[in-house]
Amino acid sequence: MGEAKQNVLLGLTLQELTEVGEEAGQPSYRGRQLFEALYSQRVEDAEQISTLPQSFRLSLAQKGFSVGLPKIERKFLSNDGTVRYLIAFADGDSVETVWMPEGDDGEAGDGSEAGNEVERAAGRTWNRATICVSSQVGCAVDCQFCLTALLGVKRNLTAGEIVGQVCTVLNDQGVSPPQDRVNIVFMGMGEPFLNYENFMKAVCLLVEGVGIPESRITVSTAGIVPRIYDLGAEPVRPKLAISLNASNDELRSRLMPINRKWNLEKLVAAARDFPLRNREKLTFEYVLLDGVNDSAESARELGELIRGVRAKVNLIAFNPGPGIAFQTPAQDRVTQFQKILIAAGVPAFIRRPRGRDIYAACGQLKRTVELAVC
Ligand code: SF4
């Protein structure tokens, strides 16, 4: 699977930018100036970096360097404040990135639960916001309840394309971390752990450059077990969410074929071994599909399966979409499922679906142009 090859600055580390400067005969501190302009000020054009001498800006242009910020191709506003962006890269490929003011009533991204914040920034209607980013164009994992899976996978995103989604959305929303509280979730299109190096490079740039703390970044995996161990060993690492969706192997293999490669025993073992920080919890995501995985028996089995893991469960009532056969369960089934988990000692939260009307909710992301619903 190929990656877009462009002579772009976005995605380069401080070290790499310092080398770009030195190769142009510039002092090493030019690297820091470039780094801050790209990730903290989020300039769109190297010409805008007024801290750089004109001669260096000219030499960057002559060498064919561009910032490489992706473009907003289309933008859809939900009546709940969610914005779904179709973001296009230089080669014409595009992904979806979702802006969710006030998150989704699940975790706040820093280990606290949402909904208890009373202070509001002046003139603003949200306390915190979450950006859901994509890591690949399409996805190869083939979860049966996911619209993105219908696309297959086209290519990995570069680190610059991943960070670029965040920078483009922040610029469009006029928001600047760390002053503004922004969470990042890797829950858009793609399986981040199948693009591990670019994903991790992007995380480091988000933390060190854009100013979003690692504790406010969450990565969700369908269960690529070896990469869960790799993530646990990273010096800078986001929080981990595992998309579980079934309480036994027979059902999980049917819903998520990746389970045939790494079954629940291996997956839950990796979850148990994952080194958590103080007060940190792992998240299990569980999409409730009517009559498939939402029975009282499934809830009890799930409680047994993850007993003793320092984790919480986020329950997501399935968001329907064209071409997917599953149905949304009734609210009382969702509530019953939650109650059984809580009674078994497992913290469980019901996530409010965001942007259902614009197909921005969980598992609904797909190339907007192909959906033709808006
Ligand atoms: S749910 Fe996630 S991992 Fe599964 S097919 Fe969809 S995008 Fe890929």
Residues whose N, C-alpha, C, O or C-beta is under 5 A from the ligand:
A	BS01	SF4	C139 V141 D142 C143 C146 T148 A149 G188 M189 G190 E191 A222
